[in-house]
Amino acid sequence: YQPAPLSEKTLPDTSVVQISVLYKLPVIYSIVSGDGKGYFTINSFTGIVRTRKNLEWQDFPVIFNVRAADSSNASIFNEVSVIVEVTDENDFPPVFPSSLLEERLEENLPATQIVQLKAQDSDTGSNGLLTYGILSGDRLKFRIDEATGILYSTTSFDYEEEPTEYQVVIYAEDGGIPEKKRGYCTVVVKIID
């Protein structure tokens, strides 16, 4: 048996799968091995497997064996394995060490690297995989490498003729399934004479 994967947020006493046998006499179902941490319980008459407690996705997959035995003669039995997988939920949004950064940039420089932004996400797998983007700010004058988080100018600036301060709001987005989460950082770029 391989039931649909459970969410790590599955509550105790949730029905997981029903084990059944083709046998003319009543049987007694029991979990005989493989569930060392006691995540599951089985109704000995119906064969319905349920969760017993909260699931820690790091412990999964769990493969346990269920025995169906003749209710009047325990030496007549058969066993089947049950494979249960648990999906890691996207628990955490990305977080930047600081939500506001100030960077100085000399005027008249060609396109150049300004700063590398690095967010942290406490999730694992695709839930913790980050991509970076610009939420707001002058996209003609700035760009960000979506993989590295490096913010670049795309042109040179003129201190006398143009604004001397730009606000660029950067986001880090995780690869969460089913929903992605974002964290934000505002970079204030000051043009220096």
NORCORDA-V26291 format. One record per pair of residues at least 24 apart in sequence whose ideal C-beta (glycine too) atoms are under 6 Angstrom apart, sorted by the first residue. I is the first residue (numbers start at 1). J is the second residue. Records with the same first field share a line. If there is no record, write none. Layout:
# NORCORDA-V26291
I = J  J
This chain:
# NORCORDA-V26291
1 = 82
2 = 83
5 = 85  87
6 = 86
7 = 87
8 = 55  57  86  88  89
9 = 89
10 = 51  55
12 = 51  53
13 = 50
14 = 51
15 = 48  50
16 = 49
17 = 49
18 = 47  48
19 = 47  66
20 = 47
21 = 68
25 = 70
26 = 71
27 = 68  71
28 = 69  71
29 = 68
30 = 67
31 = 64  66
32 = 65  67
33 = 65
34 = 63  64  65
35 = 64
55 = 86
57 = 86  88
60 = 85  86
61 = 85
90 = 123  127  176
91 = 123
92 = 121  122  123
93 = 181  183
94 = 119  121  130  172  174  183
95 = 119  120  183
96 = 183  185
99 = 185
100 = 186
101 = 187
102 = 188
103 = 189
104 = 190  192
105 = 189  191
106 = 192
107 = 157  158  159  191
108 = 156
109 = 156
110 = 156
111 = 153  154
112 = 153
113 = 150  152
114 = 151
115 = 151
116 = 149  150
117 = 149  170  185
118 = 149
119 = 172  183
121 = 174
126 = 175
127 = 174  176
129 = 175
130 = 172  174
131 = 173
132 = 172
133 = 171
135 = 169  171
136 = 169
137 = 168  169
138 = 166
142 = 168
157 = 191
159 = 191  193
164 = 191
165 = 190
